Amino acid sequence: MDDVFDLSKFDEYREDNRREVKKARGGLPGSLWETYSSMANCSGGVIILGVTENEDGGFHTTGLKDAAKIKKEFWDCVNNRNKVSINLLTDADVSTYTVDSDVIMVIRVPKAERAQKPVYINNDIWNGTFRRNWEGDYHCTASEIKGMLRDEPETTMDLTVLE
């Protein structure tokens, strides 16, 4: 995951399928959870709080008013099964940095294992499961969700030898 976020390359980054920035000046943005779900269900990635996207696609920091409070709120939500179906993170996955005198928070979201998918939000598998395409989070279709559920077991149907 280090290739997805390296503070020394901050000025080179743009939003894509593995990076998402959110202003978060007033607290945790509600859209954070859709991004968490989509990244976990796809290839993983980083969510960077306290940053906005410029018109040219570059980033600039806005900072977090109270990083400690936002971090506490984040951990409370990600561990709440009514908000998120599974917490994939460890303490090492959430870090704060100072960039140009602004504090930002970087949340490294790993790709969920097959047995953990689908990762969904708001206790609603059918309306709370997302996937990541380019720099957007999109609702999964019922077929995509059924496919994740079908592929949960260690040995999927397509790995079974037929007589």
N, C-alpha and C positions, 0 to 999 in steps of 0.2 A: 504494500500500500504506500510505501515511501515514494514510489514513482508518481503517485497521484498528487501528493502534496509535499513540497520542499520549500520552506520559508524563503530560502535564498533565490528561488525562481518565481516568487509571488508576482512580480511585475510582468512576467511572460504568460501567465495563465489566462485562460478564457473559459467560459462555461461550456461544457460538453456533456457526454453521457456519464462521465466519472466525476465531474465537479459542478457544484451548485453554490451560489452565494445568496445570502439573505441578509437584509439590513438589520433586523432584530433590535432596533434602537429602543423600542418600547417594550421589549420582552420577547419571549419565544413566538415566532410566527406560526400560525396554524398550518401553513403549507409545508412546514418542516416535516410533518409526519407522512405526507404523501411522498415526499422525496426519500425519506427513510425506507418506506415500503418499496418504492420503485428501485432504489439502488440495491436493497437486500435481495429482491427478486431477480435482479439482472446480474451485473458484474461487480457490484460494490462501488464505492466511491467516497468522496468527502463532501460534507456540507460545511460551508464556512459562514459563520455568523458575524455580523458587524462589518459587512462588506456589501457594496452595491456594484452593479455593472454599469460602466460608461457606455455612451452611444457607440463608441468604436469597439466595444466588446471587452475592453480592459477592465480591471478592477480598481476600486479605490475604497479605502477604509472609512467607515463612519463611526466605528467603535461601539462598544457596549456600555450602557450607563452603569450597570451593576453586574459584572461578569459572574461573580460568586452566586448571586441570586438566580441568574439565568441557568447556570450550571446545575444548581440544586433543583430548579423547576424541571430541567431536562431529565435528570436522573429519576425524579419522582414520576414523570410521565412515561418514560421508556420502560419503567418497571411496573406500570399499571396495566394489567391485562385488559381492562376496559378501553384503554387507549391504543395499545400496541400488542399484537398477538404474541410476540416474543422479543426479548431483549438479547441481541446478538453481541453486545458490546462489553468490554472490560474497562476498567479505569484508564488504562493506557490509550484507549481509543478516543478520548476526549481531552483536548489540550487547549491551553490559552497561550497566546503570543502577543507581543507588543510590536505593532508596525506603525511607524510614523506617529508615535505617542498615542495611538489608539489600540485598545485591547480587542482582539478578535478571538473567536473560539472555533476550533477545527474539530469536527466530528467525523471520524473515520468509520464508515459503514462497510462491514465485510459482506461478501456475497453469502447468502444463506445456503446451507447444505440442502440437498434434496429433501431430507426428512423434516426440515424446518419450514419448507415452503408450503403454501404461500404465506408470506409475511403481510399481514393486513392491519388496518387501523379501525378504531371506533367499534370494535366488537362486531364487525360486519364483513364477513369474508367476500360477499358478492358485490358490495359497493365500496369496500375499503381496500381492495387489492390493486396495486399499481405496478406499472412497468416503466422503464426509462428508455426513451428514444431521443437521441441527440441531447438537447438541453431541456427536454420537457418530461413531465410525469403524466402518464395517461392511465385511465382505468383499464384494468384487464377485462377481457370478455369472459363470459361464462366458460367458453371452450378453453381459454388459456388457464383459467383457474382449475377446471377439471383435469387438464393436462398436468398441472403441478401436483394435484392430489393423487392422480394415477401414478406419477413417478416418485412418490414419497418412499416406498419400500426400497430396501437395499437392492433386491433383485427385481427389476421391472419385468413386465410381461415380454418385452422385446429381447430380454436376455435369457429367457427360458427356452430350453431345448425341447423341441417337439419330437414326438416319436413318429 
